Amino acid sequence: MNDYSVTWLNRRKTKSKFFIVGAGNLGQMTASILLDIGDYQIQNIAFIDDVHAVGEKILGISVIGSTEEILSSLSAYDNYSLVVAIGNNKARKEIIEKYSNLLYANVVHPSAVISKFAQIGIGNIILPNVSIDPNAMISNHVIINKNSAIGHNVVLSNYSQVCPGCNLGGNIGEGVFLGLGTIVIPNKSIGEFSIIGAGSLVINDIPANCTAVGAPCRPIKFNSTHL
């Protein structure tokens, strides 16, 4: 670990630290939520990123090192929280499963309306103006983007991602990507790691590992895992 990282991890030990993996658009939106909530100040938040240079500041927040460099040593520290803000669902899963022993936290914008009867796991990022109804289940490391509505009894499985403006019923499988404005009617299922195109209307079950588009939504191709 480089000297900059060691210094950052060790300084101000009495203050909680929040680490965001990924300094791209999603990471920046996540940092903005933390600042909006007011529980963290800029000096207590750090980006972990494989593209930006160590010591670079983004939104005034320091990049302290690469994913492998920092996460492989983070278990030696306490009084921190962590979220993986990487939009690629498979990449996010790979990082989290490799470092499953770390202390992941939810980041929820204060404008989100979440029923006390909903179930929320860990490592989730919930952006502005999201609504989550009673008996919905948000699993772990899910991204729900702004202005989306999660209906009653909906299941959003691990590593799934909801783009802005979606309206969801049904059962959303692991790693599913739902494009802008997707509508899923109740009691329909989308199989794991499928990609649903923007503006789609899902009125039938969608199989795993496919790309599906349209209204009504239909598969247009399958990836090699499905085959």
Disulfide bonds with the S-S distance in Angstrom:
none
